[in-house]
Amino acid sequence: MNSDSAAQLTLVVPTYRRARFLDRLLDFAQAVQCPFPITVADSSDGPDATRNAMRVAACRPPLRVELQSHTCGLMEKMARCVESVTTPYCGLWADDDLQLPEGLCACLEFLEGNPDYASCMGRLVAVRRHATDTEAYLETYPSREEPAAADRILRWSENFYSSFYAVYRTAALQQMLRTSAKASCYERCRIIPEVLMGQMALLLGRQRMLAIPSIVYQMHDANDSRVTPCISNDAAFPEDYRRYRQETAPILAAAAGISEAEADRLIDRSFRHIQYWTGGRWWVFKKLWKNLRRPYRKAYLRWDAKRAVPRITRVIKERVPSTDDRLKSGSVAIALAAVARHPNGKP
């Protein structure tokens, strides 16, 4: 990749009190000679904050990496950080996973040639490290390319996946995060910002999924997000949901050319689908019945309780042995070796 192309994309790494994972991420970025500028959005305090600052400084050069310190929640932190991005494209990079330069380059090339797409993402390599071997899966998500924004949202919610790791046009990602920061609180209700980010990405444009691996995602018990409840406070959930829908409905109505009342119902339907497929509890959503618009309230709840939500164009999940050639090429092999050496980050 030439230097002009490398300057088109910025990677944002949110982190909080996990210096061991940031160490591993930066080691990997150096090993693969990551060509893109990296911004670390850190809200750690104490020893972790000091360690992160020293580690980032030690990586310059060869990496183009900078550190931003924040004292706020996850969504607000990412929104503030992405607002400072000046490149036309931007991607998010979780501190415990490993982005693959080849996949990022392919996504960037696709977006450069397809201006009606807002985001692009490659295949995900999901790994779990055992004492004797590495269990790996290649996951392929369906592209969401329907002409109508409402159709993209519904098809995505019927087979929910997270597009957190996609490459976005920076203006789209900035709008997504501004809306998410106003409409949700990750620490209080994790499911809402995760759903909202995916919905906003599809409201702002089509989404293509490529066949090339673009990230190694580690499944492990040391990942804080795996133990954070989807809903931390059931009593506060109806108000959180009302705020989320209030912020999202006008954007959906404008993008889809429908009324806000129709947008409200579409958001309700999409959220119910996601709750269904992610193992969400139906009784939690039923707490919202007073918030649903009349005269659709009881009819929609009764109807959804009896129907099976169709799963269209499902996510393809292929288990592959550690000897598979696809896991031995390029930066995939370097990422898997990094996970094998430090499965829970550096001690």
C-alpha positions, -999 to 999 in steps of 0.1 A, spaced: 0 0 0 13 34 -9 17 62 16 -12 82 2 -36 54 7 -23 47 42 -30 83 51 -67 79 43 -76 57 73 -73 63 111 -77 35 136 -92 43 170 -85 20 200 -107 26 231 -91 11 262 -98 12 300 -76 -4 327 -63 -31 303 -27 -21 297 -18 -57 292 -40 -59 261 -28 -26 247 8 -39 251 -1 -69 230 -20 -48 204 10 -24 199 34 -53 197 13 -68 169 10 -35 151 48 -32 151 52 -68 139 29 -63 109 42 -28 103 7 -13 105 7 15 79 -23 34 94 -22 61 121 -36 48 155 -53 69 182 -56 53 216 -86 67 235 -76 59 271 -98 65 302 -76 45 326 -63 59 358 -34 51 381 -7 27 370 -25 17 338 -27 53 326 10 58 333 20 25 316 -1 32 286 14 67 281 49 53 283 41 24 260 26 46 233 56 70 235 80 41 231 63 30 198 70 63 180 85 56 155 79 33 137 42 34 145 22 66 140 3 64 173 -10 90 197 -27 89 230 -58 108 241 -68 107 278 -105 109 287 -126 109 319 -160 97 306 -180 67 296 -172 45 266 -196 60 240 -188 96 249 -150 88 248 -152 72 214 -174 101 201 -149 127 213 -120 108 198 -135 102 164 -145 139 162 -108 147 161 -101 124 132 -92 142 100 -88 113 76 -117 105 53 -120 69 67 -120 56 103 -121 23 120 -126 11 156 -102 -14 171 -110 -31 204 -79 -34 226 -81 -72 230 -85 -80 193 -61 -77 164 -69 -59 131 -53 -73 99 -37 -47 76 -46 -67 45 -83 -67 53 -83 -31 62 -66 -22 29 -92 -43 10 -121 -25 28 -105 9 22 -101 1 -15 -137 -10 -18 -151 22 -2 -128 44 -24 -145 29 -54 -181 27 -41 -193 61 -27 -228 49 -20 -215 25 7 -210 39 43 -190 9 57 -171 -22 47 -158 -52 67 -140 -84 60 -143 -119 75 -138 -124 112 -114 -150 126 -128 -160 160 -103 -179 182 -102 -195 216 -69 -205 230 -67 -238 249 -38 -254 267 -29 -276 237 -44 -260 207 -62 -231 192 -99 -234 183 -107 -211 153 -137 -201 133 -141 -181 101 -172 -160 103 -187 -144 72 -215 -118 77 -241 -111 50 -238 -77 32 -266 -53 38 -271 -37 4 -309 -32 1 -318 1 -15 -342 11 13 -327 19 47 -357 4 65 -351 -29 47 -314 -29 56 -322 -25 93 -349 -52 94 -328 -78 75 -298 -71 98 -319 -74 129 -333 -107 118 -298 -122 119 -280 -98 142 -242 -93 141 -220 -65 154 -202 -44 127 -180 -27 153 -149 -36 134 -160 -22 100 -141 6 82 -164 36 80 -165 69 62 -154 92 90 -184 116 87 -208 86 90 -189 72 121 -189 106 137 -227 109 133 -232 74 146 -212 81 177 -227 115 184 -262 99 183 -251 69 204 -235 91 231 -267 111 234 -291 81 232 -274 55 253 -250 46 282 -229 15 276 -222 10 313 -259 10 322 -274 -8 292 -248 -24 269 -274 -38 244 -287 -4 234 -255 12 221 -245 -21 204 -278 -22 186 -279 15 179 -244 15 163 -254 -12 139 -287 5 130 -270 39 124 -244 23 102 -271 10 79 -292 41 80 -263 61 66 -255 38 37 -251 3 24 -227 -21 40 -205 -46 21 -188 -77 37 -157 -90 19 -143 -125 17 -109 -115 31 -102 -119 68 -99 -85 84 -97 -91 122 -87 -118 147 -113 -117 175 -104 -135 207 -130 -152 228 -119 -153 264 -132 -149 299 -108 -119 306 -128 -97 282 -148 -73 303 -175 -70 277 -183 -107 280 -192 -103 317 -210 -69 314 -247 -76 315 -267 -66 284 -290 -47 308 -274 -37 341 -305 -20 356 -338 -35 346 -357 -7 364 -339 19 343 -343 1 310 -376 16 299 -363 51 302 -330 41 285 -350 26 256 -373 57 253 -342 79 250 -327 56 224 -358 56 203 -364 93 206 -329 100 192 -331 74 165 -366 78 151 -361 112 134 -330 99 116 -347 68 105 -378 87 94 -357 111 73 -335 83 58 -365 60 50 -390 87 40 -415 76 66 -433 92 95 -418 92 130 -447 70 142 -438 45 116 -401 48 125 -409 42 161 -427 9 152 -398 -1 129 -373 5 158 -395 -16 182 -397 -44 157 -360 -44 150 -351 -44 187 -375 -73 194 -358 -94 167 -324 -87 181 -335 -96 217 -349 -128 203 -318 -139 184 -293 -129 211 -312 -148 238 -328 -117 252 -356 -122 277 -391 -114 263 -404 -102 297 -377 -74 296 -391 -60 264 -427 -63 276 -418 -37 302 -419 -12 274 -455 -18 264 -466 16 280 -442 34 257 -454 19 224 -476 41 203 -513 34 202 -533 18 186 -505 -6 177 -493 -14 213 -513 -45 223 -517 -58 188 -480 -57 180 -470 -73 213 -495 -101 209 -485 -107 173 -448 -108 180 -452 -132 209 -468 -158 187 -446 -156 155 -412 -170 148 -388 -144 134 -373 -156 101 -336 -158 100 -326 -146 65 -291 -149 50 -276 -162 82 -240 -156 94 -217 -183 81 -195 -198 108 -169 -223 96 -147 -242 121 -112 -245 108 -83 -265 123 -51 -248 133 -33 -264 104 -56 -248 78 -36 -228 53 -59 -198 57 -46 -194 93 -9 -195 82 -8 -167 57 1 -130 62 -8 -112 94 -33 -138 104 -5 -161 115 12 -132 133 -20 -124 152 -26 -161 162 10 -163 174 4 -132 195 -27 -147 211 -9 -180 217 20 -162 235 -2 -139 256 -38 -152 256 -49 -127 283 -25 -100 274 9 -95 290 11 -100 327 
